[in-house]
Amino acid sequence: MSTDRSHRQGGTFLPRQPTPDVDDVEDCPFCPGNEGDTLPALEVYGPAGPSGKWLVRVVPNRYPAFQGDAAFVVEHRGPVFTEAPASGIHEVLILSPDHERSFASLPDEQCALVMAAIRDRVEEHQSTPGLRYSQMIINHGRQAGASIAHPHGQLLGIPFVPRELAEEQAGFARFAGGCLLCAAAASEERVGYRIIEATEETVTFAPFWSGIPYEILVVPREHGAHLHRSPTQRLVAIGHAVRSVLQSLTEHLGDIAYNIVFHSAPYRATGMYHWHVHVLPNLTTRAGFELGTGVLINVVSPEKAAEDLREAAEKLSVRGGYQY
Protein backbone atom coordinates (compact mmCIF):
# COMPACT_ATOMS: atom_id res chain seq x y z
CA MET A 1 0.00 0.00 0.00
CA SER A 2 1.31 3.42 -0.96
CA THR A 3 -1.60 5.83 -0.64
CA ASP A 4 0.65 8.92 -0.82
CA ARG A 5 1.26 8.07 -4.48
CA SER A 6 -2.37 8.99 -5.21
CA HIS A 7 -1.34 12.66 -4.85
CA ARG A 8 1.22 12.53 -7.67
CA GLN A 9 1.06 15.08 -10.45
CA GLY A 10 -1.04 13.90 -13.38
CA GLY A 11 -4.00 12.54 -11.44
CA THR A 12 -4.73 9.31 -9.64
CA PHE A 13 -6.65 7.28 -12.21
CA LEU A 14 -6.61 6.85 -15.95
CA PRO A 15 -9.67 8.15 -17.83
CA ARG A 16 -11.68 5.39 -19.47
CA GLN A 17 -10.94 4.95 -23.16
CA PRO A 18 -13.97 4.55 -25.41
CA THR A 19 -14.61 1.05 -26.70
CA PRO A 20 -14.33 0.73 -30.47
CA ASP A 21 -17.90 0.63 -31.72
CA VAL A 22 -19.90 0.34 -34.88
CA ASP A 23 -21.30 3.54 -36.35
CA ASP A 24 -24.87 2.40 -35.77
CA VAL A 25 -26.50 -0.22 -33.57
CA GLU A 26 -28.02 -1.58 -36.78
CA ASP A 27 -24.52 -2.86 -37.60
CA CYS A 28 -23.86 -4.35 -34.16
CA PRO A 29 -23.68 -8.18 -34.37
CA PHE A 30 -25.08 -8.54 -30.87
CA CYS A 31 -28.18 -6.35 -31.32
CA PRO A 32 -31.64 -7.80 -32.06
CA GLY A 33 -32.29 -8.19 -35.75
CA ASN A 34 -28.65 -9.01 -36.47
CA GLU A 35 -28.70 -12.57 -35.17
CA GLY A 36 -27.48 -13.76 -38.57
CA ASP A 37 -24.22 -11.89 -38.01
CA THR A 38 -23.22 -14.34 -35.28
CA LEU A 39 -22.79 -18.09 -35.44
CA PRO A 40 -25.98 -20.05 -34.54
CA ALA A 41 -26.95 -19.63 -30.88
CA LEU A 42 -26.07 -22.35 -28.38
CA GLU A 43 -28.60 -21.07 -25.83
CA VAL A 44 -31.38 -18.47 -26.00
CA TYR A 45 -33.18 -17.17 -22.92
CA GLY A 46 -36.34 -15.09 -22.89
CA PRO A 47 -39.93 -15.18 -24.09
CA ALA A 48 -40.58 -17.93 -26.60
CA GLY A 49 -42.71 -17.44 -29.68
CA PRO A 50 -42.69 -16.32 -33.30
CA SER A 51 -41.62 -12.79 -32.38
CA GLY A 52 -38.06 -14.03 -31.96
CA LYS A 53 -37.54 -11.85 -28.88
CA TRP A 54 -34.73 -12.83 -26.55
CA LEU A 55 -33.16 -11.51 -23.35
CA VAL A 56 -29.85 -13.42 -23.20
CA ARG A 57 -28.02 -15.31 -25.94
CA VAL A 58 -24.94 -17.55 -25.96
CA VAL A 59 -23.12 -17.93 -29.29
CA PRO A 60 -19.79 -19.42 -30.35
CA ASN A 61 -16.97 -16.88 -30.55
CA ARG A 62 -16.06 -16.14 -34.18
CA TYR A 63 -12.42 -15.64 -33.15
CA PRO A 64 -11.87 -18.34 -30.52
CA ALA A 65 -8.76 -18.52 -28.39
CA PHE A 66 -9.54 -22.21 -27.77
CA GLN A 67 -11.23 -24.56 -30.25
CA GLY A 68 -11.31 -28.17 -31.35
CA ASP A 69 -11.18 -31.45 -29.50
CA ALA A 70 -7.57 -32.48 -29.96
CA ALA A 71 -6.15 -34.26 -26.93
CA PHE A 72 -4.16 -32.01 -24.62
CA VAL A 73 -0.78 -33.66 -25.17
CA VAL A 74 2.36 -31.69 -24.36
CA GLU A 75 5.14 -32.01 -26.91
CA HIS A 76 8.77 -31.06 -26.32
CA ARG A 77 10.31 -28.99 -29.11
CA GLY A 78 13.72 -28.54 -27.54
CA PRO A 79 15.45 -28.20 -24.17
CA VAL A 80 13.15 -25.36 -23.03
CA PHE A 81 10.33 -25.38 -25.60
CA THR A 82 7.04 -27.20 -25.01
CA GLU A 83 3.64 -26.80 -26.61
CA ALA A 84 0.16 -28.32 -26.59
CA PRO A 85 -3.00 -27.83 -28.68
CA ALA A 86 -5.24 -24.92 -27.66
CA SER A 87 -8.29 -27.17 -27.79
CA GLY A 88 -11.49 -26.27 -25.99
CA ILE A 89 -14.56 -24.05 -26.22
CA HIS A 90 -14.86 -20.25 -26.51
CA GLU A 91 -18.33 -18.69 -26.33
CA VAL A 92 -19.84 -15.21 -26.11
CA LEU A 93 -22.57 -14.47 -23.57
CA ILE A 94 -24.68 -11.51 -24.75
CA LEU A 95 -26.01 -9.98 -21.54
CA SER A 96 -28.91 -8.04 -23.01
CA PRO A 97 -30.57 -7.06 -26.30
CA ASP A 98 -30.07 -3.42 -25.22
CA HIS A 99 -26.86 -2.02 -26.73
CA GLU A 100 -26.39 0.41 -23.83
CA ARG A 101 -27.31 -1.82 -20.85
CA SER A 102 -24.26 -2.92 -18.85
CA PHE A 103 -24.27 -5.47 -16.03
CA ALA A 104 -24.76 -2.58 -13.57
CA SER A 105 -28.12 -1.73 -15.15
CA LEU A 106 -29.59 -5.20 -15.70
CA PRO A 107 -33.14 -5.62 -14.35
CA ASP A 108 -33.72 -8.46 -11.88
CA GLU A 109 -35.01 -10.94 -14.48
CA GLN A 110 -32.12 -10.22 -16.81
CA CYS A 111 -29.54 -10.59 -14.04
CA ALA A 112 -31.03 -13.96 -13.06
CA LEU A 113 -30.94 -15.17 -16.67
CA VAL A 114 -27.28 -14.21 -17.05
CA MET A 115 -26.40 -16.27 -13.98
CA ALA A 116 -28.53 -19.17 -15.24
CA ALA A 117 -26.73 -19.02 -18.60
CA ILE A 118 -23.32 -19.17 -16.89
CA ARG A 119 -24.44 -22.21 -14.87
CA ASP A 120 -25.91 -23.99 -17.91
CA ARG A 121 -22.85 -23.47 -20.09
CA VAL A 122 -20.42 -24.62 -17.39
CA GLU A 123 -22.54 -27.75 -16.98
CA GLU A 124 -22.29 -28.30 -20.74
CA HIS A 125 -18.52 -27.76 -20.68
CA GLN A 126 -18.12 -30.28 -17.87
CA SER A 127 -19.80 -32.95 -19.99
CA THR A 128 -17.35 -32.33 -22.88
CA PRO A 129 -14.53 -34.90 -22.95
CA GLY A 130 -11.07 -33.50 -22.39
CA LEU A 131 -12.06 -30.25 -20.64
CA ARG A 132 -11.07 -29.57 -17.03
CA TYR A 133 -12.05 -25.99 -16.22
CA SER A 134 -14.40 -23.17 -17.31
CA GLN A 135 -13.58 -19.47 -17.03
CA MET A 136 -16.29 -16.81 -17.20
CA ILE A 137 -15.27 -13.17 -17.68
CA ILE A 138 -16.95 -9.87 -18.46
CA ASN A 139 -14.78 -7.07 -19.87
CA HIS A 140 -16.32 -3.60 -19.67
CA GLY A 141 -14.50 -0.86 -21.55
CA ARG A 142 -11.52 -0.88 -23.90
CA GLN A 143 -8.94 -0.78 -21.09
CA ALA A 144 -10.52 -3.94 -19.73
CA GLY A 145 -10.20 -5.71 -23.07
CA ALA A 146 -13.65 -5.20 -24.62
CA SER A 147 -13.54 -5.03 -28.42
CA ILE A 148 -17.30 -4.51 -28.90
CA ALA A 149 -19.30 -2.01 -26.84
CA HIS A 150 -22.49 -4.11 -26.65
CA PRO A 151 -22.47 -5.66 -23.16
CA HIS A 152 -21.22 -9.22 -23.29
CA GLY A 153 -19.09 -11.74 -21.50
CA GLN A 154 -17.00 -14.72 -22.55
CA LEU A 155 -17.07 -18.36 -21.47
CA LEU A 156 -14.03 -20.52 -22.08
CA GLY A 157 -13.82 -24.25 -21.49
CA ILE A 158 -10.18 -25.37 -21.45
CA PRO A 159 -8.29 -28.68 -21.05
CA PHE A 160 -6.02 -27.57 -18.21
CA VAL A 161 -6.18 -25.73 -14.89
CA PRO A 162 -4.66 -22.25 -15.39
CA ARG A 163 -1.95 -20.95 -13.09
CA GLU A 164 -4.17 -18.38 -11.35
CA LEU A 165 -6.63 -21.09 -10.32
CA ALA A 166 -3.87 -23.51 -9.35
CA GLU A 167 -2.34 -20.83 -7.10
CA GLU A 168 -5.73 -20.13 -5.51
CA GLN A 169 -6.23 -23.85 -4.91
CA ALA A 170 -2.79 -24.01 -3.30
CA GLY A 171 -3.70 -21.08 -1.05
CA PHE A 172 -6.82 -22.89 0.15
CA ALA A 173 -4.79 -26.06 0.72
CA ARG A 174 -2.17 -24.20 2.82
CA PHE A 175 -4.74 -22.49 5.04
CA ALA A 176 -5.05 -24.44 8.28
CA GLY A 177 -8.26 -22.84 9.55
CA GLY A 178 -10.78 -24.60 7.29
CA CYS A 179 -11.98 -22.60 4.29
CA LEU A 180 -9.89 -19.53 3.48
CA LEU A 181 -12.81 -17.47 2.12
CA CYS A 182 -15.29 -18.56 4.81
CA ALA A 183 -12.75 -17.36 7.37
CA ALA A 184 -12.02 -14.13 5.46
CA ALA A 185 -15.70 -13.26 5.04
CA ALA A 186 -16.48 -13.97 8.71
CA SER A 187 -13.49 -11.90 9.81
CA GLU A 188 -14.44 -8.98 7.57
CA GLU A 189 -18.00 -8.99 8.91
CA ARG A 190 -16.71 -9.04 12.47
CA VAL A 191 -14.44 -5.99 12.07
CA GLY A 192 -16.53 -4.22 9.43
CA TYR A 193 -13.74 -2.04 8.01
CA ARG A 194 -13.70 -3.52 4.54
CA ILE A 195 -17.30 -4.74 4.21
CA ILE A 196 -19.27 -3.14 1.37
CA GLU A 197 -22.49 -5.15 1.57
CA ALA A 198 -23.68 -8.25 3.41
CA THR A 199 -26.94 -10.10 2.73
CA GLU A 200 -28.38 -13.46 3.75
CA GLU A 201 -26.69 -15.10 0.77
CA THR A 202 -23.62 -12.96 -0.02
CA VAL A 203 -20.71 -11.03 1.45
CA THR A 204 -19.05 -8.27 -0.60
CA PHE A 205 -15.81 -6.73 0.63
CA ALA A 206 -12.59 -5.03 -0.42
CA PRO A 207 -10.03 -7.75 0.37
CA PHE A 208 -7.24 -7.01 2.84
CA TRP A 209 -4.75 -8.12 0.17
CA SER A 210 -6.13 -5.77 -2.53
CA GLY A 211 -3.48 -5.22 -5.19
CA ILE A 212 -5.35 -2.56 -7.17
CA PRO A 213 -7.63 0.38 -6.25
CA TYR A 214 -11.22 -0.66 -5.46
CA GLU A 215 -10.59 -4.37 -5.93
CA ILE A 216 -13.69 -6.26 -4.77
CA LEU A 217 -14.59 -9.82 -3.82
CA VAL A 218 -18.17 -11.13 -3.92
CA VAL A 219 -18.46 -14.39 -1.98
CA PRO A 220 -21.42 -16.73 -1.43
CA ARG A 221 -22.06 -16.96 2.31
CA GLU A 222 -22.69 -20.71 2.04
CA HIS A 223 -19.56 -22.75 1.34
CA GLY A 224 -19.41 -24.43 -2.06
CA ALA A 225 -16.64 -25.23 -4.52
CA HIS A 226 -18.56 -25.13 -7.81
CA LEU A 227 -20.63 -22.28 -9.23
CA HIS A 228 -22.65 -24.61 -11.48
CA ARG A 229 -23.73 -26.77 -8.53
CA SER A 230 -25.06 -23.86 -6.48
CA PRO A 231 -28.82 -23.54 -5.98
CA THR A 232 -30.60 -21.01 -8.17
CA GLN A 233 -31.38 -18.71 -5.24
CA ARG A 234 -27.68 -18.39 -4.42
CA LEU A 235 -26.67 -17.78 -8.03
CA VAL A 236 -29.28 -15.04 -8.38
CA ALA A 237 -28.14 -13.44 -5.11
CA ILE A 238 -24.52 -13.36 -6.33
CA GLY A 239 -25.64 -11.76 -9.58
CA HIS A 240 -27.52 -9.09 -7.64
CA ALA A 241 -24.52 -8.50 -5.35
CA VAL A 242 -22.19 -8.01 -8.35
CA ARG A 243 -24.69 -5.64 -9.93
CA SER A 244 -25.05 -3.71 -6.67
CA VAL A 245 -21.33 -3.13 -6.22
CA LEU A 246 -20.94 -2.11 -9.88
CA GLN A 247 -23.64 0.50 -9.29
CA SER A 248 -21.70 1.82 -6.28
CA LEU A 249 -18.49 1.93 -8.33
CA THR A 250 -20.28 3.87 -11.07
CA GLU A 251 -21.80 6.26 -8.53
CA HIS A 252 -18.39 6.96 -6.97
CA LEU A 253 -16.03 6.83 -9.97
CA GLY A 254 -18.23 7.21 -13.06
CA ASP A 255 -18.38 4.83 -16.01
CA ILE A 256 -15.01 3.16 -15.49
CA ALA A 257 -13.50 0.15 -17.23
CA TYR A 258 -13.54 -3.08 -15.22
CA ASN A 259 -13.25 -6.86 -15.42
CA ILE A 260 -15.55 -9.33 -13.72
CA VAL A 261 -13.92 -12.73 -13.19
CA PHE A 262 -15.86 -15.76 -11.91
CA HIS A 263 -13.68 -18.34 -10.17
CA SER A 264 -15.05 -21.82 -9.59
CA ALA A 265 -13.17 -25.03 -8.82
CA PRO A 266 -12.12 -27.27 -11.72
CA TYR A 267 -14.90 -29.73 -12.55
CA ARG A 268 -13.48 -32.74 -10.75
CA ALA A 269 -11.55 -30.97 -7.98
CA THR A 270 -12.11 -32.47 -4.54
CA GLY A 271 -9.91 -30.25 -2.34
CA MET A 272 -10.99 -27.23 -0.30
CA TYR A 273 -12.27 -24.36 -2.45
CA HIS A 274 -14.96 -21.66 -2.27
CA TRP A 275 -16.22 -20.19 -5.55
CA HIS A 276 -16.34 -16.41 -5.77
CA VAL A 277 -16.34 -13.37 -8.07
CA HIS A 278 -13.57 -10.79 -8.53
CA VAL A 279 -14.52 -7.26 -9.62
CA LEU A 280 -11.35 -5.58 -10.87
CA PRO A 281 -11.54 -1.90 -11.88
CA ASN A 282 -9.02 -0.76 -14.50
CA LEU A 283 -7.92 2.54 -12.98
CA THR A 284 -4.13 2.39 -13.04
CA THR A 285 -1.36 0.96 -15.22
CA ARG A 286 1.20 -1.60 -14.11
CA ALA A 287 4.55 0.10 -14.60
CA GLY A 288 8.09 -1.23 -14.73
CA PHE A 289 8.41 -2.10 -11.04
CA GLU A 290 5.19 -4.12 -11.02
CA LEU A 291 6.07 -5.88 -14.27
CA GLY A 292 9.64 -6.51 -13.21
CA THR A 293 8.94 -7.81 -9.72
CA GLY A 294 5.33 -9.00 -9.65
CA VAL A 295 4.82 -6.74 -6.61
CA LEU A 296 1.69 -4.59 -6.94
CA ILE A 297 1.50 -1.04 -5.60
CA ASN A 298 -2.01 -0.03 -4.52
CA VAL A 299 -2.70 3.70 -4.02
CA VAL A 300 -6.13 3.23 -2.37
CA SER A 301 -6.36 1.20 0.83
CA PRO A 302 -9.15 -1.42 0.95
CA GLU A 303 -10.56 0.32 4.04
CA LYS A 304 -10.92 3.59 2.09
CA ALA A 305 -12.33 1.76 -0.93
CA ALA A 306 -15.00 0.04 1.18
CA GLU A 307 -15.91 3.30 2.90
CA ASP A 308 -16.25 5.10 -0.45
CA LEU A 309 -18.48 2.37 -1.88
CA ARG A 310 -20.67 2.17 1.22
CA GLU A 311 -21.20 5.95 0.97
CA ALA A 312 -22.00 5.62 -2.73
CA ALA A 313 -24.57 2.91 -1.97
CA GLU A 314 -26.14 5.19 0.64
CA LYS A 315 -26.40 8.03 -1.90
CA LEU A 316 -28.11 5.70 -4.34
CA SER A 317 -30.53 4.58 -1.63
CA VAL A 318 -31.43 8.17 -0.73
CA ARG A 319 -32.16 8.87 -4.40
CA GLY A 320 -34.40 5.82 -4.62
CA GLY A 321 -31.89 3.40 -6.13
CA TYR A 322 -30.15 2.97 -9.46
CA GLN A 323 -32.06 4.18 -12.50
CA TYR A 324 -32.58 1.24 -14.90
Residue, then its C-alpha position, 0 to 999 in steps of 0.5 A: m500500500s502506498t496511498d501517498r502516491s495517489h497525490r502525484q502530479g497527473g491525477t490518480f486514475l486513468p480516464r476510461q478509453p472509449t470502446p471501439d464501436v460500430d457507427d450504428v446499432e443496426d450494424c452491431p452483431f449482438c443487437p436484435g435483428n442481427e442474429g445472422d451476423t453471429l454463429p448459430a446460438l447455443e442457448v437463447y433465454g427469454p420469451a418464446g414465440p414467433s416474435g423471436k424476442w430474446l433476453v440473453r443469448v450464448v453464441p460461439n466466438r467467431y475468433p476463438a482462443f480455444q477450439g477443437d477437441a484435440a487431446f491435450v498432449v504436451e510435446h517437447r520442441g527442444p530443451v526449453f520449448t514445449e507446446a500443446p493444442a489450444s483445444g477447448i470451447h470459446e463462447v460469447l454471452i450476450l447480456s442483453p438485447d439493449h446495446e447500452r445496458s451494462f451489467a450494472s443496469l440489468p433488471d432483476e429478471q435479466c440478471a437472473l438469466v445471465m447467472a442461469a446461462i453461466r451455470d448452464r454453459v459450465e454444466e455443458h462444458q463439464s460434460t465435454p470430454g477433455l475439458r477440465y475448467s471453465q472461465m467466465i469473464i466480463n470485460h467492460g471498456r476498452q482498457a478492460g479488453a472489450s472489443i465490442a461495446h455491446p455488453h457481453g461476456q465470454l465463457l471458455g472451457i479449457p483442457f487444463v487448470p490455469r496458473e491463477l486457479a492452481e495458485e488459488q487452490a494451493g492457497f486454500a490447501r495451505f490455510a489451516g483454519g478450514c476454508l480460506l474465504c469462509a474465514a475471510a468473510a467472517s473476519e471482515e463482517r466481524v471488524g466491518y472495516r472492509i465490508i461493502e455489503a452483506t446479505e443473507e446469501t452474499v458477502t461483498f468486501a474489499p479484500f485485505w490483500s487488494g493489489i489494485p484500487y477498489e478491488i472487490l470480492v463477492v463471496p457466497r455466504e454458504h460454502g461451495a466449490h462449484l458455481h454450477r452446482s449452487p442452488t438457483q437462489r444463491l446464483v441469483a443473489i450473487g448476480h444481484a450483489v455483483r450488480s449492486v457493487l458495480q452501481s456503487l463503483t459507477e456512482h463513486l467513480g463514473d463509467i469506469a472500465y472493469n473486469i468481472v472474473f468468476h472463479s469456480a473449482p475445476y470440474r473434478a476438484t475435490g480439495m478445499y475451495h470456495w467459488h467467488v467473483h472478482v470485480l477488478p476496476n481498470l484505474t491504473t497501469r502496471a509500470g516497470f516495477e510491477l512488471g519486473t517484480g510482480v509486486l503490486i502497488n495499490v494507491v487506495s487502501p481497501e478500508k478507504a475503498a470500502e468506505d467510499l463504496r458504502e457511501a456511494a450505496e447510501k447516496l443511491s438509496v437516498r435517491g431511490g436506487y439505481q435508474y434502470 
